[in-house]
Amino acid sequence: MRVLWFANTPANAIEYFNKELKGTGGWLKALDEELQNHVDLHIAFHNSYYNYTTFKYKNTTYHPIKIYKNKFHKYWSIFTNEVIDEKFKSEYLKIINEVQPDIIHIHGTENPFGCIIDEIDIPVVISIQGVLTVYSHKYCSGIEKQYLSVSKRNNMFLRDNFKKNYRKMVEMAKIERRTLVKCKYIFGRTDWDERITKILAPNSIYFHSDEMLRENFYHNKWEFSQNNFFKIFTTNSNNFYKGFETICECLYLLNKLNQNIIWYVAGINENDLIVKVVKKKLGSKYPKDNLVLLGNLNENELIDQLLNSNIYVMPSHIENSPNNLCEAMLIGMPCISTFAGGAGSLITDKVDGILIQDGDPYAMAGAILELYNDKEKAILLGQNARETALKRHDKNTVINDIIYNYNKIINDSKGK
């Protein structure tokens, strides 16, 4: 079977480029490494940095699509917050013609790759990652719209604010809706994304397909450690709807109780715009103590932080199946998560984690104290979380399900 992916990241080609992967996309790299041993795998991706043509690395063939003509074009695109729509359709079709795949798999709904659906007879399946139509609807759930205009100068020419990001998300959500309404096959993994696709892709067939996680998270196991302080850990981002303000409000409440608690946050540093926004929103309630912003971490740095923490907290206002939460569960950490988007399909409340309402710092603080004061309960939740995650993200199951679903889609498209 010959499979062509269209993806937002270069997957395992990141190794070929000799680049360290931080942030998103690690799960796709892991899936690439496994699936390439079972199918003839080709991956097309937008290429911002590397001047490469088609190449093969290990058992996968990669097709970079260069999106910037030169550095000026790159910076102009950033300055104008450009949204790529059907601009590279001819490039996509050229790759499809060269590869002649049995099936095309598009990872994510917000990218422009879906413009090829009406142009070809090859079956196309789209994996739901986030759903920007809903994300844009929930964008200001935690921080009011008035703070969208708070800005930060990145350099002498460019000021950044979340209003620009919000407008870009709204435009990308339009692309998403145009793509989903004509999509026939969907891969998803939560009750949330299945329900949403019933509305946005009403003529589609939905297939459940869990994700594979990064290799090292399968082999590391959390154990409770008695530190001089109780360490909370969160992976977040410089983003308006990820709940950083809830973290800060929650920690402010905990600090007032004089608890021996420190909160470490990866993915955000002190100079990020979200910090400026939240400081402006909270004023004197922004925690002056016990908040440590770590910035972006690589895989090994992230694992070290998780293993040396007492609990994991996921504070977002909207998610589908956040990989940071899945990874924390996989290594066996006790987890607290907002009941946002698909989180309810990942955690069963009081069995393998604790679910709380998003945007509620009081319930979050209470849940943290619940585990702070009950070591045995925290350990049990962590053990159950690992058992749940090992089953959900089992490599063989994930690969077998994907190949089975690929074959089912191919046969369905042929009327078999």
C-alpha positions as CSV (number, residue, x, y, z in Angstrom):
1,M,0.0,0.0,0.0
2,R,1.3,3.4,-1.0
3,V,0.3,6.2,1.4
4,L,0.8,9.9,1.0
5,W,0.6,12.2,4.0
6,F,0.2,16.0,3.9
7,A,1.3,17.3,7.2
8,N,2.2,20.6,9.0
9,T,5.5,19.2,10.2
10,P,8.3,17.3,8.5
11,A,7.8,14.4,10.9
12,N,10.9,12.2,11.1
13,A,12.7,14.3,8.4
14,I,13.6,16.6,11.3
15,E,16.4,14.1,12.0
16,Y,17.6,14.4,8.4
17,F,17.7,18.2,8.8
18,N,19.6,17.6,12.0
19,K,17.3,19.8,13.9
20,E,16.1,19.4,17.5
21,L,12.3,19.2,17.7
22,K,10.7,21.3,20.5
23,G,7.0,21.8,21.0
24,T,4.4,20.2,18.7
25,G,4.8,17.4,16.2
26,G,6.6,14.7,18.1
27,W,3.7,12.3,17.9
28,L,3.8,12.5,14.1
29,K,7.5,11.8,14.1
30,A,6.8,8.7,16.2
31,L,4.0,7.5,13.9
32,D,6.2,8.0,10.8
33,E,9.0,5.9,12.3
34,E,6.6,3.0,12.9
35,L,4.3,3.2,9.9
36,Q,7.1,3.4,7.4
37,N,7.9,-0.3,8.2
38,H,4.4,-1.4,7.1
39,V,3.5,0.7,4.0
40,D,5.3,2.7,1.3
41,L,5.0,6.0,3.1
42,H,5.4,9.4,1.5
43,I,5.1,12.7,3.4
44,A,4.6,16.2,1.9
45,F,5.0,19.2,4.1
46,H,5.4,23.0,3.9
47,N,9.1,23.8,4.0
48,S,10.0,27.1,5.6
49,Y,13.7,26.7,6.2
50,Y,15.4,24.0,4.1
51,N,16.3,24.1,0.4
52,Y,15.6,20.5,-0.4
53,T,13.9,18.6,-3.1
54,T,12.3,15.1,-2.7
55,F,14.5,12.8,-0.7
56,K,14.4,9.5,1.1
57,Y,15.3,9.0,4.7
58,K,15.1,5.6,6.3
59,N,12.0,4.0,4.8
60,T,10.0,7.2,4.1
61,T,10.1,9.5,1.1
62,Y,9.7,13.2,1.9
63,H,8.4,15.9,-0.4
64,P,9.2,19.5,0.9
65,I,7.1,22.3,-0.5
66,K,9.0,25.5,-0.3
67,I,6.7,28.3,0.8
68,Y,9.1,31.3,0.9
69,K,10.9,32.6,-2.2
70,N,13.5,34.4,-0.1
71,K,14.0,35.9,3.4
72,F,12.2,39.1,2.5
73,H,9.1,37.1,1.5
74,K,9.3,35.1,4.7
75,Y,9.4,38.2,6.9
76,W,6.7,39.9,4.8
77,S,4.5,36.8,5.3
78,I,5.0,37.0,9.1
79,F,4.4,40.8,9.1
80,T,1.1,40.4,7.2
81,N,0.1,37.3,9.1
82,E,-0.5,35.5,5.8
83,V,-2.9,32.6,5.6
84,I,-2.0,30.1,3.0
85,D,-5.1,28.9,1.1
86,E,-5.0,27.3,-2.3
87,K,-1.8,29.0,-3.3
88,F,0.2,25.8,-3.6
89,K,-2.6,23.5,-5.0
90,S,-0.6,22.9,-8.2
91,E,2.4,21.7,-6.1
92,Y,0.2,19.3,-4.1
93,L,-1.3,17.9,-7.3
94,K,2.2,17.5,-8.8
95,I,3.3,15.5,-5.8
96,I,0.2,13.3,-6.0
97,N,0.8,12.7,-9.7
98,E,4.4,11.6,-9.0
99,V,3.6,9.4,-6.0
100,Q,0.4,7.8,-7.3
101,P,-0.8,6.8,-3.8
102,D,-3.6,4.4,-2.9
103,I,-4.8,6.8,-0.2
104,I,-4.0,10.3,0.9
105,H,-4.0,11.2,4.6
106,I,-4.2,14.9,5.6
107,H,-3.1,15.6,9.2
108,G,-5.1,18.5,10.5
109,T,-8.1,20.4,9.2
110,E,-6.9,24.0,9.3
111,N,-4.2,23.6,6.7
112,P,-4.8,24.3,2.9
113,F,-4.2,20.7,1.8
114,G,-7.9,19.9,1.6
115,C,-8.2,22.0,-1.6
116,I,-7.1,18.8,-3.5
117,I,-10.2,16.8,-2.6
118,D,-12.3,18.0,-5.5
119,E,-9.4,17.6,-8.0
120,I,-8.7,13.9,-7.6
121,D,-10.3,10.5,-7.5
122,I,-8.0,9.0,-4.8
123,P,-9.6,8.6,-1.4
124,V,-8.7,11.2,1.1
125,V,-8.9,10.9,4.9
126,I,-8.4,13.8,7.3
127,S,-7.2,13.4,10.8
128,I,-8.8,15.8,13.3
129,Q,-6.2,17.5,15.5
130,G,-7.7,20.7,16.9
131,V,-10.9,22.2,15.4
132,L,-10.3,25.9,14.8
133,T,-13.9,26.6,14.2
134,V,-14.5,25.8,17.9
135,Y,-11.2,27.1,19.1
136,S,-12.0,30.5,17.7
137,H,-15.4,30.3,19.4
138,K,-13.7,29.6,22.7
139,Y,-10.7,31.9,22.2
140,C,-11.7,34.5,24.8
141,S,-13.1,32.1,27.4
142,G,-10.5,32.9,30.0
143,I,-9.2,36.3,29.0
144,E,-11.6,39.1,27.9
145,K,-11.5,40.5,24.4
146,Q,-10.2,43.8,25.6
147,Y,-6.8,42.2,26.2
148,L,-6.5,41.0,22.6
149,S,-5.0,44.4,21.8
150,V,-2.3,44.3,24.4
151,S,0.9,44.3,22.3
152,K,4.6,43.6,22.6
153,R,7.3,44.8,20.2
154,N,9.4,42.0,18.8
155,N,11.7,44.2,16.8
156,M,11.8,47.8,15.4
157,F,9.2,46.9,12.7
158,L,6.9,44.3,14.2
159,R,4.5,44.5,17.1
160,D,2.7,41.4,18.2
161,N,-0.7,41.0,19.7
162,F,-3.3,38.3,20.1
163,K,-5.8,40.2,17.9
164,K,-3.7,39.3,14.9
165,N,-3.5,35.7,16.0
166,Y,-7.3,35.6,16.5
167,R,-8.0,37.0,13.1
168,K,-5.7,34.5,11.5
169,M,-7.4,31.7,13.3
170,V,-10.8,32.9,12.1
171,E,-9.5,32.9,8.5
172,M,-8.0,29.4,8.9
173,A,-11.3,28.2,10.4
174,K,-13.0,29.2,7.2
175,I,-10.6,27.0,5.3
176,E,-11.3,24.2,7.7
177,R,-15.1,24.4,7.2
178,R,-14.7,24.4,3.4
179,T,-12.5,21.3,3.7
180,L,-14.6,19.4,6.1
181,V,-17.9,19.9,4.4
182,K,-16.6,18.0,1.3
183,C,-14.6,15.4,3.3
184,K,-15.9,11.8,3.1
185,Y,-13.5,10.1,5.6
186,I,-12.5,11.3,9.0
187,F,-10.0,10.0,11.6
188,G,-10.7,11.1,15.2
189,R,-10.1,9.9,18.7
190,T,-12.5,11.6,21.1
191,D,-16.3,11.9,21.7
192,W,-15.8,15.7,21.2
193,D,-14.3,15.5,17.7
194,E,-16.8,12.9,16.6
195,R,-19.7,15.0,17.6
196,I,-18.3,18.1,15.9
197,T,-17.6,16.3,12.7
198,K,-21.3,15.3,12.6
199,I,-22.0,19.0,12.1
200,L,-19.0,20.2,10.1
201,A,-18.6,17.1,8.0
202,P,-22.2,15.8,7.8
203,N,-21.5,13.5,4.9
204,S,-18.4,11.9,6.3
205,I,-17.7,8.4,7.7
206,Y,-15.9,8.6,11.1
207,F,-13.1,6.2,12.1
208,H,-11.6,6.0,15.6
209,S,-7.8,6.2,15.4
210,D,-5.7,6.8,18.5
211,E,-2.3,8.5,18.4
212,M,1.2,7.2,19.0
213,L,3.3,9.1,21.5
214,R,7.0,9.8,21.6
215,E,9.2,6.8,22.3
216,N,10.8,7.8,25.6
217,F,7.5,8.4,27.3
218,Y,6.7,4.6,27.1
219,H,9.9,3.7,28.9
220,N,9.9,6.2,31.8
221,K,7.7,5.7,34.9
222,W,6.9,8.3,37.5
223,E,7.3,7.6,41.2
224,F,6.2,9.8,44.0
225,S,9.2,11.7,45.4
226,Q,9.2,13.6,48.7
227,N,10.7,16.9,47.8
228,N,11.2,20.0,50.0
229,F,8.3,21.4,48.2
230,F,5.2,20.1,46.3
231,K,6.0,20.6,42.6
232,I,3.2,21.1,40.0
233,F,4.1,20.8,36.3
234,T,2.3,22.1,33.2
235,T,3.2,22.3,29.5
236,N,1.5,25.3,28.1
237,S,2.2,27.8,25.2
238,N,2.2,31.5,24.4
239,N,-1.5,31.4,23.6
240,F,-4.7,33.2,24.6
241,Y,-6.9,30.2,25.3
242,K,-4.5,27.7,27.0
243,G,-5.4,28.8,30.5
244,F,-2.2,30.4,31.7
245,E,-4.3,33.0,33.6
246,T,-6.1,30.1,35.5
247,I,-2.7,28.8,36.5
248,C,-1.8,32.2,37.9
249,E,-5.1,32.8,39.6
250,C,-4.9,29.3,41.2
251,L,-1.4,29.8,42.4
252,Y,-2.3,33.1,43.9
253,L,-5.0,31.3,46.0
254,L,-2.5,28.6,47.0
255,N,0.1,31.1,48.0
256,K,-2.4,32.9,50.3
257,L,-2.8,29.6,52.1
258,N,1.0,29.5,52.6
259,Q,1.3,26.1,51.0
260,N,4.7,24.7,50.1
261,I,3.9,24.6,46.4
262,I,5.9,25.6,43.3
263,W,4.4,25.6,39.8
264,Y,6.7,24.9,36.9
265,V,5.4,25.8,33.4
266,A,7.1,24.7,30.2
267,G,6.4,26.3,26.8
268,I,6.3,29.9,28.2
269,N,9.1,32.3,29.2
270,E,9.0,35.6,31.0
271,N,9.2,37.6,27.8
272,D,6.2,36.0,26.1
273,L,3.2,38.1,25.3
274,I,0.8,35.9,27.3
275,V,2.8,36.8,30.4
276,K,2.3,40.5,29.7
277,V,-1.4,40.1,29.0
278,V,-2.0,38.0,32.2
279,K,-0.1,40.4,34.4
280,K,-2.2,43.3,33.0
281,K,-5.4,41.3,33.6
282,L,-4.6,40.1,37.1
283,G,-2.6,43.1,38.4
284,S,-1.6,42.5,42.1
285,K,-3.1,38.9,41.9
286,Y,-0.4,37.8,39.5
287,P,1.7,35.4,41.7
288,K,5.0,37.0,42.8
289,D,6.3,33.8,44.1
290,N,6.5,30.1,43.3
291,L,5.9,30.4,39.6
292,V,8.8,29.2,37.3
293,L,8.6,29.7,33.6
294,L,10.9,27.3,31.8
295,G,10.4,28.2,28.1
296,N,10.6,25.5,25.4
297,L,12.0,22.1,26.5
298,N,13.2,19.2,24.3
299,E,11.9,15.7,24.9
300,N,14.5,14.6,27.5
301,E,14.3,17.9,29.4
302,L,10.5,17.6,29.5
303,I,10.6,14.0,30.8
304,D,13.1,15.0,33.6
305,Q,10.7,17.7,34.7
306,L,7.8,15.4,34.7
307,L,9.6,12.7,36.7
308,N,10.6,15.2,39.3
309,S,7.1,16.7,39.7
310,N,4.3,15.6,42.0
311,I,1.3,16.2,39.8
312,Y,0.5,17.4,36.3
313,V,-2.2,20.0,35.5
314,M,-3.8,20.7,32.1
315,P,-5.6,24.1,32.3
316,S,-6.8,24.8,28.7
317,H,-10.2,26.2,27.9
318,I,-10.4,24.1,24.7
319,E,-8.4,21.1,23.4
320,N,-9.1,17.9,21.5
321,S,-6.7,15.3,23.0
322,P,-3.7,17.3,24.2
323,N,-0.6,15.2,23.8
324,N,1.0,16.9,26.9
325,L,-1.7,15.4,29.0
326,C,-1.5,12.0,27.3
327,E,2.3,11.9,27.9
328,A,1.9,12.8,31.5
329,M,-0.6,10.0,31.9
330,L,1.7,7.6,30.0
331,I,4.5,8.0,32.4
332,G,2.1,7.5,35.3
333,M,1.6,10.9,36.8
334,P,-1.5,11.9,38.8
335,C,-3.2,14.4,36.5
336,I,-5.7,17.2,36.9
337,S,-7.3,18.5,33.7
338,T,-10.1,20.9,32.7
339,F,-13.1,19.1,31.2
340,A,-12.3,20.9,27.9
341,G,-13.1,19.5,24.5
342,G,-12.0,15.9,24.3
343,A,-10.4,15.6,27.8
344,G,-13.3,13.7,29.0
345,S,-12.4,10.9,26.6
346,L,-8.9,10.7,28.1
347,I,-9.6,10.8,31.8
348,T,-12.3,9.2,33.8
349,D,-12.9,11.5,36.7
350,K,-11.6,10.1,40.1
351,V,-10.4,6.9,38.4
352,D,-7.3,7.9,36.4
353,G,-7.3,11.6,37.0
354,I,-9.4,14.5,38.2
355,L,-11.6,16.7,35.9
356,I,-12.6,20.2,36.7
357,Q,-14.5,23.0,35.0
358,D,-12.2,25.2,32.8
359,G,-11.5,28.7,34.0
360,D,-12.2,27.8,37.7
361,P,-9.1,28.5,39.8
362,Y,-10.9,27.7,43.0
363,A,-11.8,24.1,41.9
364,M,-8.3,23.7,40.5
365,A,-6.7,24.8,43.8
366,G,-9.0,22.5,45.7
367,A,-8.1,19.5,43.4
368,I,-4.4,20.2,43.9
369,L,-4.8,20.3,47.7
370,E,-6.8,17.0,47.4
371,L,-3.7,15.3,46.0
372,Y,-1.3,17.4,48.1
373,N,-2.9,16.0,51.3
374,D,-3.5,12.4,50.1
375,K,-0.3,10.8,48.7
376,E,-1.9,7.4,48.4
377,K,-4.7,8.8,46.2
378,A,-2.2,10.6,44.0
379,I,-0.2,7.4,43.5
380,L,-3.3,5.4,42.7
381,L,-4.5,7.9,40.1
382,G,-1.0,7.9,38.5
383,Q,-0.9,4.1,38.3
384,N,-4.4,4.0,36.7
385,A,-3.4,6.8,34.3
386,R,-0.4,4.8,33.1
387,E,-2.5,1.7,32.6
388,T,-5.1,3.7,30.6
389,A,-2.5,5.4,28.5
390,L,-0.5,2.3,27.7
391,K,-3.6,0.7,26.3
392,R,-4.8,3.8,24.4
393,H,-1.4,4.5,22.9
394,D,-0.2,0.9,22.3
395,K,2.0,1.1,19.2
396,N,0.8,-2.2,17.6
397,T,-2.8,-1.3,18.2
398,V,-2.4,2.1,16.7
399,I,-0.6,0.9,13.6
400,N,-2.9,-2.1,13.0
401,D,-6.0,0.2,13.4
402,I,-4.6,2.8,10.9
403,I,-3.8,0.1,8.3
404,Y,-7.1,-1.6,8.8
405,N,-8.9,1.8,8.4
406,Y,-6.8,2.7,5.3
407,N,-7.9,-0.6,3.7
408,K,-11.5,-0.1,4.6
409,I,-11.5,3.4,3.1
410,I,-9.8,2.2,-0.1
411,N,-12.3,-0.6,-0.5
412,D,-15.2,1.7,0.2
413,S,-14.0,4.2,-2.4
414,K,-14.0,1.4,-4.9
415,G,-17.5,0.3,-4.0
416,K,-16.3,-3.0,-2.5
